[in-house]
Amino acid sequence: MSAHEDPEPGSAADWLARAKGNLIMARQPKPEGAFWEDYCYQAQQAAEKAIKAVFIHEGMSFSYTHDLGQLGTELECGGVAVPGIVREAVSLTRYAVRTRYPAPFLPVTEEEHREAIRLAEAVVAWAQDSTATVQREQEQ
């Protein structure tokens, strides 16, 4: 795929592009009146879509869930090695639902947001490498 081509809809590249888009939104400066919870949700979505890109690349089906731990376990059951940093990103799951709506929980802090970005970046990088490695092997 050249830099000017859009990825095939529903492809691993498409899911990875969407993951990167969520990561871009998660990194944006927070204006007054915005909530870290919403930025962390974008980080969680980046990680989730990146993981699902690996499923698609591997030809595996995935559960329609926001639970990153469950998705990681499903990948491992399918024979895909999931590194520790991706396992660590399971902590992002809480941003998928629980913190998205007003509820009795402690507000998400800027420090927690920075950690969410770090984890999401690591998952997206792993997914990028995982999907690119097989492509390079097939091209050789």
Residue frames relative to the residue before (quaternion, step in Angstrom):
aa qw qx qy qz dx dy dz
M 1.0000 0.0000 0.0000 0.0000 0.00 0.00 0.00
S 0.3225 -0.7463 0.5473 0.1989 3.59 -0.71 1.01
A 0.6884 -0.4884 0.3446 0.4109 3.56 -1.31 0.27
H 0.7034 0.4729 -0.2644 0.4600 3.60 1.16 -0.51
E 0.6137 0.5451 -0.3525 0.4495 3.59 1.24 -0.12
D 0.3864 -0.6710 0.5760 0.2619 3.52 -1.11 0.71
P 0.5191 -0.6280 0.4601 0.3527 3.59 -1.05 0.64
E 0.6026 -0.5480 0.4333 0.3857 3.54 -1.21 0.53
P 0.5142 -0.6568 0.4421 0.3297 3.61 -0.78 0.93
G 0.8164 0.2309 -0.1964 0.4915 3.54 -0.91 0.98
S 0.5234 0.6401 -0.4103 0.3848 3.58 1.27 -0.10
A 0.6698 -0.4624 0.3779 0.4414 3.55 -1.29 0.18
A 0.6422 0.5230 -0.3228 0.4581 3.59 0.98 -0.79
D 0.6285 0.5277 -0.3258 0.4694 3.58 1.07 -0.73
W 0.6594 0.4930 -0.3038 0.4794 3.58 0.92 -0.90
L 0.6588 0.5011 -0.3101 0.4677 3.59 0.97 -0.82
A 0.6171 0.5325 -0.3426 0.4673 3.60 1.03 -0.71
R 0.6558 0.4961 -0.3074 0.4789 3.58 0.98 -0.83
A 0.6101 0.5446 -0.3429 0.4622 3.59 1.05 -0.76
K 0.6669 0.4942 -0.2981 0.4713 3.56 0.93 -0.91
G 0.6174 0.5414 -0.3371 0.4605 3.58 1.09 -0.68
N 0.6439 0.5046 -0.3165 0.4802 3.57 1.01 -0.81
L 0.6406 0.5265 -0.3211 0.4575 3.56 1.03 -0.79
I 0.6107 0.5382 -0.3425 0.4690 3.58 1.03 -0.74
M 0.6741 0.4836 -0.3002 0.4708 3.58 0.90 -0.89
A 0.6451 0.5339 -0.3238 0.4404 3.60 0.99 -0.78
R 0.6903 0.4910 -0.2685 0.4585 3.59 1.13 -0.65
Q 0.4849 0.6938 -0.4350 0.3070 3.60 1.17 -0.28
P 0.5611 -0.5784 0.4525 0.3820 3.59 -1.12 0.57
K 0.4023 -0.7197 0.5173 0.2294 3.56 -1.01 0.83
P 0.2784 -0.7675 0.5508 0.1731 3.58 -0.57 1.09
E 0.6597 -0.4812 0.3860 0.4293 3.54 -1.25 0.32
G 0.7773 0.3222 -0.2546 0.4766 3.56 -0.95 0.90
A 0.6008 0.5317 -0.3647 0.4726 3.59 1.27 -0.19
F 0.3626 -0.7396 0.5376 0.1802 3.56 -1.28 0.37
W 0.5265 -0.6319 0.4702 0.3201 3.57 -1.02 0.86
E 0.5577 0.6195 -0.3869 0.3944 3.59 1.11 -0.64
D 0.6851 0.4879 -0.2865 0.4588 3.58 0.94 -0.88
Y 0.6379 0.5044 -0.3251 0.4827 3.58 1.11 -0.64
C 0.6445 0.5066 -0.3163 0.4775 3.58 1.07 -0.73
Y 0.5758 0.5619 -0.3739 0.4615 3.59 1.13 -0.58
Q 0.6489 0.5070 -0.3191 0.4691 3.60 0.95 -0.81
A 0.6293 0.5164 -0.3331 0.4758 3.60 1.05 -0.73
Q 0.6409 0.5125 -0.3255 0.4698 3.59 0.97 -0.82
Q 0.6573 0.5114 -0.3126 0.4569 3.58 0.93 -0.87
A 0.6045 0.5480 -0.3518 0.4589 3.59 1.05 -0.72
A 0.6819 0.4786 -0.2894 0.4715 3.58 0.87 -0.94
E 0.6576 0.5219 -0.3146 0.4430 3.59 0.89 -0.91
K 0.6980 0.4601 -0.2813 0.4711 3.59 0.82 -0.94
A 0.6152 0.5355 -0.3516 0.4596 3.60 1.07 -0.65
I 0.6477 0.5034 -0.3150 0.4773 3.58 0.96 -0.86
K 0.6713 0.4923 -0.3013 0.4650 3.59 0.93 -0.85
A 0.5650 0.5713 -0.3825 0.4562 3.60 1.19 -0.48
V 0.6388 0.5130 -0.3247 0.4726 3.58 1.03 -0.77
F 0.5979 0.5474 -0.3561 0.4647 3.61 0.99 -0.76
I 0.6929 0.4787 -0.2831 0.4589 3.57 0.76 -1.05
H 0.6449 0.5312 -0.3165 0.4492 3.56 0.93 -0.88
E 0.7076 0.4475 -0.2434 0.4896 3.56 1.06 -0.82
G 0.4755 -0.6844 0.4301 0.3471 3.59 1.27 -0.11
M 0.5008 0.6461 -0.4129 0.4016 3.56 1.23 0.52
S 0.3806 -0.6752 0.5682 0.2764 3.56 -1.16 0.54
F 0.2105 -0.7821 0.5764 0.1088 3.56 -1.20 0.53
S 0.5528 -0.5813 0.4800 0.3550 3.53 -1.28 0.41
Y 0.3974 -0.6761 0.5602 0.2668 3.53 -1.13 0.66
T 0.3385 0.7096 -0.5179 0.3372 3.50 0.21 1.41
H 0.4057 -0.6774 0.5515 0.2690 3.53 -1.31 0.37
D 0.5066 0.6769 -0.4000 0.3538 3.59 1.32 -0.15
L 0.2922 -0.7976 0.5051 0.1524 3.57 -0.24 1.29
G 0.5981 0.5562 -0.3630 0.4485 3.59 1.11 -0.56
Q 0.6509 0.5066 -0.3053 0.4759 3.56 0.95 -0.88
L 0.6581 0.5076 -0.3146 0.4587 3.58 0.92 -0.86
G 0.6463 0.5181 -0.3196 0.4600 3.58 0.98 -0.82
T 0.6440 0.5154 -0.3139 0.4701 3.57 1.00 -0.83
E 0.6457 0.5164 -0.3211 0.4618 3.58 0.96 -0.83
L 0.6268 0.5205 -0.3414 0.4686 3.60 0.99 -0.75
E 0.6722 0.5014 -0.3003 0.4546 3.57 0.87 -0.96
C 0.6342 0.5214 -0.3278 0.4674 3.59 1.03 -0.76
G 0.6836 0.4641 -0.2693 0.4947 3.56 1.21 -0.54
G 0.6215 -0.5907 0.3248 0.3991 3.58 1.28 0.17
V 0.5376 0.6046 -0.4168 0.4143 3.60 1.22 0.22
A 0.3806 -0.7164 0.5391 0.2266 3.57 -0.81 1.02
V 0.1354 -0.7833 0.6052 0.0419 3.56 -0.80 1.07
P 0.3363 -0.7776 0.4921 0.2000 3.60 -0.46 1.16
G 0.7089 -0.4936 0.3227 0.3869 3.53 -1.28 0.45
I 0.6493 0.5255 -0.3325 0.4378 3.59 0.93 -0.82
V 0.6342 0.4977 -0.3311 0.4903 3.58 1.08 -0.63
R 0.6196 0.5244 -0.3300 0.4819 3.58 1.06 -0.74
E 0.6327 0.5450 -0.3232 0.4452 3.58 1.02 -0.82
A 0.6239 0.5769 -0.3249 0.4153 3.58 1.13 -0.69
V 0.4102 0.7016 -0.4803 0.3298 3.60 1.25 -0.04
S 0.5739 0.6076 -0.3737 0.4023 3.59 1.15 -0.54
L 0.5826 0.5873 -0.3694 0.4234 3.60 1.21 -0.39
T 0.4922 0.6892 -0.4233 0.3219 3.58 1.18 -0.46
R 0.6210 0.5713 -0.3563 0.4012 3.60 0.96 -0.72
Y 0.6534 0.5188 -0.3161 0.4516 3.59 1.16 -0.51
A 0.5324 0.6621 -0.3966 0.3477 3.60 1.23 -0.30
V 0.8217 0.0908 -0.0263 0.5621 3.58 0.95 -0.75
R 0.7158 0.5212 -0.2915 0.3620 3.53 0.50 -1.25
T 0.7850 0.3409 -0.1968 0.4783 3.63 0.77 -0.90
R 0.5143 0.6729 -0.4115 0.3368 3.61 1.22 -0.04
Y 0.7615 0.3176 -0.1605 0.5418 3.56 1.16 -0.50
P 0.5951 -0.5524 0.4176 0.4077 3.59 -1.12 0.51
A 0.2057 0.7616 -0.5826 0.1955 3.55 -0.76 1.07
P 0.5888 -0.5796 0.4132 0.3829 3.57 -1.21 0.21
F 0.3992 0.6544 -0.5528 0.3268 3.57 0.05 1.31
L 0.5852 -0.5558 0.4398 0.3939 3.54 -1.21 0.35
P 0.5240 -0.6376 0.4499 0.3413 3.60 -0.94 0.77
V 0.5042 -0.6206 0.5075 0.3211 3.55 -1.18 0.63
T 0.3311 -0.7636 0.5284 0.1676 3.56 -0.95 0.91
E 0.6529 -0.4895 0.3958 0.4213 3.54 -1.29 0.23
E 0.6235 0.5378 -0.3373 0.4564 3.59 1.04 -0.73
E 0.6471 0.4996 -0.3145 0.4824 3.60 0.98 -0.80
H 0.6122 0.5390 -0.3409 0.4673 3.57 1.09 -0.68
R 0.6469 0.5139 -0.3226 0.4619 3.59 0.91 -0.87
E 0.6515 0.5008 -0.3120 0.4769 3.59 1.02 -0.80
A 0.6276 0.5315 -0.3337 0.4607 3.59 1.00 -0.76
I 0.6401 0.5109 -0.3191 0.4769 3.59 1.00 -0.80
R 0.6368 0.5353 -0.3277 0.4478 3.60 0.91 -0.91
L 0.6938 0.4723 -0.2782 0.4672 3.57 0.86 -0.95
A 0.6571 0.5069 -0.3149 0.4606 3.59 0.90 -0.88
E 0.6325 0.5267 -0.3334 0.4597 3.60 0.97 -0.80
A 0.6570 0.5131 -0.3094 0.4575 3.58 0.96 -0.85
V 0.6611 0.4953 -0.3140 0.4681 3.59 0.95 -0.81
V 0.6515 0.5042 -0.3191 0.4685 3.59 0.92 -0.86
A 0.6474 0.5104 -0.3216 0.4659 3.62 0.95 -0.83
W 0.6417 0.5134 -0.3217 0.4702 3.60 0.97 -0.84
A 0.6660 0.4942 -0.3054 0.4679 3.59 0.90 -0.90
Q 0.6178 0.5378 -0.3382 0.4633 3.59 1.01 -0.80
D 0.6845 0.4742 -0.2783 0.4786 3.57 0.87 -0.95
S 0.6591 0.5294 -0.3090 0.4358 3.57 0.94 -0.89
T 0.7130 0.4308 -0.2622 0.4871 3.56 0.93 -0.81
A 0.6539 0.5112 -0.3176 0.4584 3.60 1.08 -0.63
T 0.6025 0.5907 -0.3618 0.3963 3.63 1.00 -0.76
V 0.6905 0.4631 -0.2823 0.4787 3.57 0.83 -0.97
Q 0.6205 0.5413 -0.3426 0.4523 3.59 1.02 -0.76
R 0.6565 0.5000 -0.3158 0.4682 3.61 0.94 -0.87
E 0.6483 0.5195 -0.3218 0.4541 3.59 0.98 -0.83
Q 0.6684 0.4984 -0.3005 0.4632 3.58 1.01 -0.79
E 0.6532 0.5212 -0.3125 0.4518 3.58 1.12 -0.65
Q 0.6487 0.5427 -0.3241 0.4239 3.61 1.14 -0.55
